[in-house]
Each structure stands twice: as C-alpha cells, then as structure tokens.
Amino acid sequence: MLRFGTAGLRGPLRDGPDGMNVGTVSRATAGLADWLRGRCLGGGAVVVGRDARHGSAEFATATAEIFTAAGFPVTLLPEPVPTPVVAFAVRELGAVAGVQITASHNPPADNGYKVYLDGGSQLIAPADTEIEQCIEQVGEPIERAAVAPSGAELVDRYLARIAALPRLLGGSGERADVRIALTALHGVGGELAVRALAAAGFADVHVVEEQYAPDPDFPTVAFPNPEEPGAADLLLALAAKVDADLAIALDPDADRCALGVPGPGGWRMLRGDETGVLLADYVLRSRPADPLVATTLVSSRLLSKLARARSARYAETLTGFKWLARAGDGLVYAYEEAIGHCVDPARVRDKDGISAAVAAADLVALLTAEEGSLLSELDSYAVEFGLHTGDQVSLRLPDQAAASALTAALRADPPSEIAGTPVKFTDQSLVRGRMRTDALIFEAEDFRIVVRPSGTEPKLKCYLEVVTPVADAAALPAARAAATARLRALADYCRGLDTVTG
C-alpha cells in the first residue's frame, strides 16, 4: 500500500495498492473520512483540487464524491489549480480537510494525493499513520454521491491576497519597472502567475510559450523540476532574448519557485538557499513584530545569521513544509532549499510559488530603485556573514528502498574524514525526539554535508555547504574560487557514495 511520505501519497499510475489509481484514491478518501469522523470532525467542509496530470480529474471527482457520500460538504474546484490555492482555500473556508491531487514535480507517469489539515497545513505524525490504519480497514463497496464543481471565487480571493503582498510586505517606496520571463514547465501555474503579477503591478511578463499550457506529458523536459539540469534552458534563453530583469520558473503544481538572474557571465538560476535569504530579508523589511523566520536542517545556515542581524527569531525544522508551517508563533517567512518559499504564512501555510514570484518581482523593483540587484544583495551578505556556497548531489536509484539501504550503510560505517578533512558525524535519527528523521550530518570547520533519502523520489540526496570568510568586496573573487574548488571535492565524494553498498 502506498504510504504517506513527505508530501502525502505519491506513486506511479498503475493498478494495485502500491500504485495511484481510482481504487487507491477511493480507499484513501474513505479512510480519511473515517479518521475525521473519529475526531468529531464529521460534517465539516472539505476542499478538493487537482492539477492537470494524467488521472487527476478522475481522482479528484472520486475524492469529492466519496466525501459527499460520507456527509461532508465538499468544494470541488472546477478547474486545475496550483496546490497553494487548495492550502489557501482550506484556511479561508475553515475547512476540516483539503485534498490536492498532484505529484508536483515528479515524472509524467506519477500522481499523488496531498492532504491538508489543521487550518491548511500538511498532515504530520501521528495523523498520517492513524489515517493509514483507517485506510487498511476500509471495506467494499465505497459509497459515492454526485457533487457539482464549485468554488471558482476562491481563486479570485487567492489572487486578491497575492496582489496585496507588495503593500503588506515591502512597505511603501519607489519601485522601478520590472520585465519578467516566466515558465510554467507545462504545469497549472502559468495563467494564475501572469494574472497575479499583473494585479500586483508587474504586467511586462514574457512566457515560454512551449511550456505555458498544461501538458501532462511534459514534452520539453526530461524531469519537470526547475532544479534539474536543462529544465530552465528555454526560460533563460527567453530572458536573454527579451532583456528581462528577472526569470521565474514554477514547478508543475506551482508550489515552488526558482529565480534566474542576469550576471557578468550571462543568465543563471539562483539556488534555493540564495532565493531563500533574499526573500527573508525582503519580508523583514516590513518590520513585523517579533518575527520568526524558519528553514530546514538541510538548508544553508546563512538564514540564522541574517535573522540575528535583523533582530528576528530563527527556527530550524525537519525537511518539509509540514514542519516549517508549524515552526512557531510569529512565523513570517519560511523556506526550504528545494525552491519552496512561504511568504504569507498567515493565509497559505505551505510553500507557494506564485506568491513567491510576486514577492521576488517586488524585491527586484525595490533594489533597482536603490541601484542594486539580487546579485549585489548576495554579495553584501557574503561580506557581512561570510560566503555561503552550496550544492546538491542527487543519486538516482532503482527505488526508494535502495536509497534507504544506502543511508543505513553509511550510518553503520560513517567516514571519519571527507576530502582529506576530519568530520564530526551526527545521526539525526537519534535526536529531536519524536521528530526524528533519516538524515546523516557530516561537519568540518568550513563545510557541512547532510545526507538523506528523498521522501518523494528514488534518490539519495546530499546537501553541501562551504562557508568561506570574506574580508571585503575585493576578496570575493578569490573566496568564490576557493569555495568552488572545495565544493567540487565534496561533490565528487558524494557521487561515489552509490558504491557503499556495492
């Protein structure tokens, strides 16, 4: 049976309990309904949405009809929508649950079932295992009742909130015009992103036409993930062609956002950690009261230093927005290095690529008016806090079990040194109490490597960060060269980890 992972149920479209199909979706919905009733939440409102992947429409209809037959009033959103719209709608309506049918940035043959509880947050333990137990007890037949699509106005309310973000977050001040290149990577975020940007005052948007309309086959990319090599090539080519100020790549369900910027060597995509600290500083410009910013244990440590310098509190959680959204009272911004950003946790308690895109556009406008840029801001952070250079190595493996086995082998026999440097080893599965995670950390004075199996794909992920002191701006080129060489040696070590188990 498919199990709830980092972001709900996710798997290949195929028959059987270990695949995504109408039977799996039906049992999951019936089990979730039983679990809600067991907590005196029966009869509460439920929101159901979907992306445009193969099977999504059928799965969303089955979900809505089963909830309706079980006595829950259901809002079945009429068109494919970005995942953050469902998170917003759950909170907006005070719903007891929300389900989004999506596999986010997974390959075309996958789909998924993402659950929101607790005011629009992703489910966490022990709810996930309790719901799985309810699913296992579901009998046949599973009743269904017809339900009419509704809730189109929720999309308008979501867009209205996003349009207000520059005023709410950036404060007042002069703003320059911004020209934007944007790709939706064949997903469902293109039209809403363009509408949101226009409503926020950014109408000069050029889209990658080949990737703008939803297409479940994702024909122009090997993997529909802005982080994958080559996925943003068409976007960066368009940005150069139209002389854009900013490039924006959404993943297929538009809950993640990657940024591209022009530099001395041409256009490049920012890493999630770079965007993360930039947007954190942007949100903190509005001087919220006693603010909390948060990121995960695999992200850069730069945010902790920025928070301290900006008189903000800082929290570090396990990977996944199900933890970040619950980082603590006063949360104003959270991010994970995998290009997930939450700039409006009061309304969307999950990562949201469209609101992040609007915030990024407004930040570029503010910096341009101040005769700065995203890259000049990053340079200033390097001088203030040290140069934090990161990379990620992903080893694609036959299945998720192989990734877990490789992690177990490293845990059993951890290296005492990496790239010629002694390292301290920490097994995260032994700390953090009930929030233990299958992650291993190797630290030296100037670098850190976090190794963990992916919760959504058959990969072993290695997160690398090198910290290099910088005396002043003139020392940046030498610091970057040294950091790049250090990262290369660490990445080479990580690429050889698939030999650990033979």
C-alpha positions in Angstrom: 0.0 0.0 0.0 1.2 3.5 -0.7 2.2 5.3 2.5 2.1 8.9 3.4 5.6 10.4 2.8 7.0 13.9 2.9 4.1 15.3 0.8 1.3 12.7 1.1 0.7 9.7 -1.1 2.7 9.7 -4.3 3.5 6.9 -6.8 3.3 5.6 -10.4 0.0 5.4 -12.2 -0.7 1.6 -12.2 -3.1 -1.0 -10.9 -2.8 -2.3 -7.3 -2.5 -0.8 -3.9 1.1 0.3 -4.5 0.1 2.5 -7.4 -2.0 5.6 -8.0 -5.4 4.6 -9.4 -9.1 5.1 -8.6 -9.1 2.3 -6.1 -6.1 3.7 -4.1 -7.7 7.1 -4.1 -11.1 5.8 -3.1 -9.7 3.8 -0.2 -7.5 6.8 0.9 -10.5 9.1 0.9 -12.8 6.7 2.7 -10.1 6.1 5.4 -9.5 9.9 5.7 -13.3 10.4 6.1 -13.4 7.8 8.8 -10.5 9.4 10.6 -12.1 12.8 10.5 -15.4 11.4 11.9 -13.5 9.7 14.7 -12.3 13.1 15.8 -15.7 14.7 15.8 -15.0 16.5 12.5 -17.7 14.7 10.5 -19.8 17.1 8.5 -17.1 19.7 8.3 -16.2 21.3 5.0 -13.7 19.7 2.7 -11.8 21.2 -0.3 -10.7 19.1 -3.3 -8.5 20.4 -6.0 -6.3 18.9 -8.8 -3.5 19.6 -11.2 -3.6 18.6 -14.9 -1.7 15.3 -14.7 -2.9 12.1 -16.2 -5.7 10.8 -13.9 -6.1 13.9 -11.8 -9.6 14.8 -12.9 -10.9 11.3 -12.3 -9.1 11.1 -8.9 -10.5 14.5 -7.8 -14.0 13.5 -8.8 -13.8 10.2 -6.9 -12.4 12.0 -3.8 -15.2 14.6 -3.8 -18.0 12.1 -4.4 -16.8 9.8 -1.6 -16.5 12.7 0.9 -20.0 13.8 -0.2 -21.5 10.4 0.4 -19.8 10.4 3.8 -21.7 13.5 4.8 -19.1 16.2 4.2 -20.0 19.4 2.3 -17.4 19.5 -0.5 -15.9 22.3 -2.6 -14.7 20.6 -5.7 -12.7 23.3 -7.5 -13.9 23.4 -11.1 -10.5 23.8 -13.0 -7.0 22.5 -12.4 -5.3 24.8 -9.8 -1.9 25.3 -8.2 -1.5 23.4 -5.0 -1.3 26.5 -2.8 -4.8 27.5 -3.9 -6.1 24.5 -2.0 -4.0 25.3 1.0 -5.4 28.8 0.9 -9.0 27.6 0.4 -8.8 25.3 3.4 -7.8 28.1 5.6 -10.1 30.6 4.0 -13.2 28.4 4.5 -12.2 27.0 7.9 -12.4 23.5 6.3 -11.6 20.4 8.3 -9.5 19.0 5.4 -8.3 19.6 1.9 -7.0 17.2 -0.8 -5.0 18.2 -3.8 -4.4 15.6 -6.5 -0.9 16.2 -7.7 2.6 14.7 -8.0 4.2 18.2 -8.1 7.5 17.9 -10.0 7.6 14.1 -10.3 7.9 12.4 -13.7 4.9 12.2 -16.0 4.0 8.7 -15.0 3.3 9.6 -11.4 0.5 11.2 -9.5 -0.3 11.8 -5.9 -2.8 12.7 -3.1 -1.8 15.6 -0.8 -3.7 16.1 2.4 -4.2 19.4 4.4 -5.4 19.5 8.0 -5.1 22.0 10.9 -6.1 25.1 9.1 -4.4 24.3 5.8 -1.2 22.6 6.9 0.1 19.3 5.6 -0.6 16.3 7.8 2.1 15.1 10.2 2.6 12.2 12.6 0.7 10.6 14.2 -2.2 11.6 11.9 -0.5 10.0 8.9 -0.2 6.5 10.5 -3.6 6.8 12.1 -5.2 7.6 8.7 -3.2 4.7 7.1 -4.7 2.4 9.7 -8.2 3.6 8.8 -7.5 3.1 5.1 -6.5 -0.5 5.8 -9.9 -1.1 7.5 -11.9 0.3 4.6 -14.4 -2.3 3.2 -16.3 -2.6 0.0 -18.3 -1.1 -1.6 -17.3 2.5 -1.1 -20.3 4.8 -1.5 -20.1 7.8 -3.9 -22.6 10.6 -4.4 -22.6 13.1 -7.2 -21.1 16.6 -6.5 -21.1 19.7 -8.7 -17.9 21.7 -9.0 -17.8 25.0 -7.1 -15.5 27.5 -5.5 -14.2 29.4 -8.5 -14.4 32.6 -6.4 -11.8 31.2 -4.1 -9.2 31.6 -6.9 -10.1 35.2 -7.2 -9.8 35.7 -3.4 -6.4 34.0 -3.5 -5.2 36.3 -6.3 -6.5 39.4 -4.4 -4.4 38.4 -1.4 -1.3 37.9 -3.5 -1.8 41.3 -5.3 -1.7 43.0 -1.9 1.5 41.4 -0.8 3.9 44.1 -2.1 2.0 46.6 0.0 1.8 44.3 3.0 5.4 43.1 2.9 7.6 45.6 1.1 6.3 48.7 2.7 5.9 51.9 0.7 8.6 53.4 -1.6 9.7 54.0 -5.1 9.6 51.0 -7.4 11.2 50.5 -10.8 9.5 48.7 -13.7 10.5 45.0 -14.0 10.5 42.9 -17.1 9.9 39.2 -16.3 10.4 36.0 -18.2 8.3 33.1 -16.9 7.8 29.4 -17.4 5.2 27.1 -16.0 7.0 23.9 -17.1 3.8 22.6 -18.6 2.0 22.9 -15.3 -1.0 24.7 -14.0 0.6 27.9 -12.7 1.1 29.9 -15.8 -2.1 31.7 -16.2 -2.5 32.4 -12.5 1.0 33.6 -12.2 0.6 36.1 -15.0 -2.7 37.3 -13.5 -1.1 37.6 -10.0 1.9 39.5 -11.3 -0.3 41.9 -13.3 -2.6 42.5 -10.3 0.5 43.4 -8.3 1.7 45.9 -10.9 4.0 43.7 -13.0 2.4 43.5 -16.4 5.6 43.2 -18.5 5.7 39.4 -18.4 7.0 37.2 -21.3 6.2 33.5 -21.1 7.9 30.4 -22.5 5.1 29.5 -25.0 6.3 25.9 -25.4 5.8 25.3 -21.7 2.9 27.6 -20.8 -0.2 25.4 -21.3 -0.7 22.4 -19.0 0.6 19.2 -20.6 0.7 16.0 -18.5 3.4 14.6 -20.8 5.9 17.4 -20.1 7.3 17.1 -23.6 10.2 19.6 -23.4 11.8 18.5 -20.2 13.2 15.1 -19.0 12.1 15.9 -15.5 9.6 18.8 -14.8 11.6 20.2 -12.0 13.3 23.7 -12.2 16.2 22.3 -10.2 17.1 19.6 -12.8 19.9 20.4 -15.3 18.4 21.8 -18.5 14.9 22.3 -17.2 15.3 26.1 -17.2 17.2 26.4 -20.5 14.2 27.7 -22.5 13.4 30.2 -19.7 17.0 31.6 -19.6 17.1 31.9 -23.4 13.9 33.9 -23.4 15.1 36.1 -20.5 18.2 36.9 -22.5 16.2 37.5 -25.7 13.8 40.0 -24.2 16.4 41.6 -21.9 14.5 40.7 -18.8 15.3 41.8 -15.3 14.1 38.6 -13.7 13.4 35.0 -14.7 10.8 32.9 -12.9 10.3 29.1 -13.1 7.4 27.4 -11.4 7.2 23.7 -10.9 4.1 21.9 -12.4 1.8 22.5 -9.4 3.2 25.9 -8.8 4.0 25.5 -5.2 7.7 26.0 -5.8 9.5 28.9 -7.5 13.1 29.2 -8.9 14.6 32.5 -9.9 17.0 33.3 -12.7 19.2 36.5 -12.8 21.5 38.2 -15.3 25.1 38.4 -14.3 28.6 39.1 -15.7 28.7 35.6 -17.3 25.2 35.6 -18.6 22.0 34.3 -17.1 21.9 31.7 -14.3 19.4 30.2 -11.9 19.7 31.1 -8.2 20.0 28.2 -5.7 17.0 27.8 -3.4 19.2 29.0 -0.4 20.1 32.2 -2.3 16.5 33.0 -3.0 15.5 32.0 0.5 17.8 34.5 2.2 16.8 37.2 -0.3 13.1 36.8 0.3 13.6 36.5 4.1 15.3 39.9 4.1 12.5 41.3 1.9 9.8 40.1 4.3 11.8 41.5 7.3 11.8 45.0 5.6 8.3 45.5 6.7 9.4 45.2 10.4 6.9 42.7 11.7 6.5 42.5 15.4 8.8 39.8 17.0 9.2 38.0 13.7 10.2 34.3 13.3 11.9 33.0 10.1 12.5 29.3 9.6 14.2 26.9 7.3 15.2 23.2 7.5 18.2 21.3 8.6 19.4 20.7 5.1 19.3 24.3 4.1 22.0 26.9 4.4 23.0 28.3 7.8 23.1 31.8 6.4 19.4 32.5 7.4 20.3 32.0 11.1 23.0 34.7 10.8 20.7 37.1 8.9 17.9 36.6 11.4 20.2 37.5 14.3 21.4 40.6 12.5 17.8 41.7 11.7 16.6 41.1 15.2 14.4 38.2 14.2 13.9 34.8 15.8 15.1 31.8 13.9 13.9 28.2 13.8 15.3 25.1 12.1 13.0 22.1 11.4 13.0 18.8 9.7 12.6 18.8 5.9 9.2 19.5 4.5 6.7 22.3 4.9 4.5 20.2 7.2 7.2 21.1 9.8 8.1 24.6 8.6 4.4 25.7 8.8 4.5 24.7 12.4 7.8 26.3 13.3 6.3 28.6 15.9 4.3 31.7 16.8 5.0 34.8 14.8 6.2 33.0 11.7 6.5 35.5 8.9 8.6 33.6 6.4 9.9 30.0 5.8 11.8 28.3 3.0 13.4 25.1 2.1 16.4 24.8 -0.2 14.4 22.8 -2.7 13.0 26.2 -4.0 10.0 26.2 -1.7 9.1 29.6 -0.2 6.2 30.7 2.1 6.0 34.5 2.2 2.5 34.7 3.6 2.0 32.0 6.3 -1.0 33.9 7.7 -3.0 32.8 4.6 -1.1 29.9 3.0 0.6 27.6 5.4 2.6 25.8 2.7 5.1 26.7 0.1 3.6 28.9 -2.7 5.4 29.6 -5.9 3.1 32.3 -7.2 3.2 34.5 -4.1 7.0 34.0 -4.0 7.1 35.1 -7.6 5.3 38.3 -6.8 7.5 38.9 -3.8 10.6 38.4 -5.9 9.4 40.8 -8.6 8.7 43.4 -6.0 12.1 42.9 -4.4 13.8 43.4 -7.8 11.8 46.6 -8.3 12.8 47.9 -4.9 16.5 47.0 -5.4 16.6 48.5 -8.9 15.2 51.8 -7.5 18.0 51.7 -5.0 20.5 51.0 -7.8 21.1 47.5 -6.6 20.3 43.9 -7.7 19.7 40.5 -6.4 23.3 39.6 -7.0 24.6 42.7 -5.3 22.5 41.9 -2.3 24.0 38.4 -2.2 27.5 40.0 -2.4 26.7 42.2 0.6 25.6 39.1 2.6 28.9 37.4 1.8 30.9 40.3 3.1 28.6 40.6 6.2 28.2 36.9 7.1 30.8 35.0 5.1 30.4 33.4 1.7 27.9 30.5 1.9 28.3 28.4 -1.2 26.1 25.4 -1.7 25.4 22.5 -4.0 23.3 19.4 -4.1 24.2 15.9 -5.4 21.3 13.6 -6.1 22.0 9.9 -6.7 19.0 8.4 -8.7 18.5 4.8 -7.5 16.2 2.0 -8.6 13.7 2.7 -5.9 13.2 4.4 -2.5 14.2 1.2 -0.7 17.6 1.4 -2.3 18.0 5.0 -1.1 17.1 3.9 2.5 19.5 1.0 2.3 22.4 3.3 1.2 21.6 5.6 4.1 21.6 2.7 6.5 25.0 1.5 5.2 26.5 5.0 5.8 25.0 5.1 9.2 26.6 1.8 10.1 30.0 2.7 8.9 30.3 6.5 8.7 33.5 8.1 7.2 35.9 9.7 9.7 37.1 12.1 7.0 35.9 13.6 3.8 38.1 15.2 1.1 41.1 14.9 3.4 39.4 16.7 6.3 38.2 15.0 9.6 34.5 15.3 10.1 32.1 15.1 13.0 29.2 12.7 12.4 25.6 13.2 13.7 22.8 10.8 13.2 19.6 12.8 13.1 17.6 9.6 13.6 18.8 9.7 17.2 17.9 13.3 18.0 14.9 15.6 18.0 12.6 13.2 20.0 9.5 12.2 18.1 10.6 14.3 15.1 13.5 12.1 14.2 14.5 11.9 10.6 16.5 9.6 8.4 19.4 12.1 7.9 23.1 12.0 8.5 25.2 15.1 9.0 29.0 15.3 8.5 30.6 18.6 9.6 34.0 20.2 9.5 35.1 23.7 10.4 34.4 25.1 6.9 31.8 22.7 5.5 28.7 20.6 6.2 27.2 17.7 4.3 23.7 16.4 5.0 22.7 13.0 3.5 19.1 11.7 3.4 16.9 9.6 1.2 14.2 11.6 -0.7 10.7 11.3 0.7 9.1 11.6 -2.8 11.5 10.1 -5.3 14.0 7.2 -5.6 17.0 9.4 -4.8 19.7 9.8 -2.2 20.2 13.5 -1.6 23.4 15.1 -0.4 23.2 18.8 0.6 26.6 20.6 0.6 27.6 23.9 2.1 31.0 25.6 2.3 31.5 28.7 4.4 34.4 31.0 3.4 35.4 34.2 5.3 35.4 37.3 3.2 37.3 40.4 4.3 35.7 42.8 1.8 34.1 43.0 -1.6 37.5 42.9 -3.3 38.2 39.5 -1.8 35.0 37.9 -3.2 36.5 36.5 -6.5 39.3 34.7 -4.6 36.8 33.4 -2.0 34.5 32.1 -4.7 37.3 30.3 -6.5 38.4 28.6 -3.2 34.8 27.7 -2.3 34.1 26.3 -5.8 37.2 24.0 -5.6 36.2 22.9 -2.1 32.6 22.1 -3.2 33.9 20.2 -6.2 35.9 17.9 -4.0 32.9 17.3 -1.7 30.6 16.7 -4.6 33.0 14.1 -6.1 32.9 12.3 -2.8 29.1 12.3 -2.7 28.9 11.0 -6.3 30.8 8.0 -5.2 28.5 7.0 -2.4 26.5 4.6 -4.5 29.4 2.2 -4.2 29.0 2.0 -0.4 26.6 -1.0 -0.6 28.3 -2.5 -3.6 
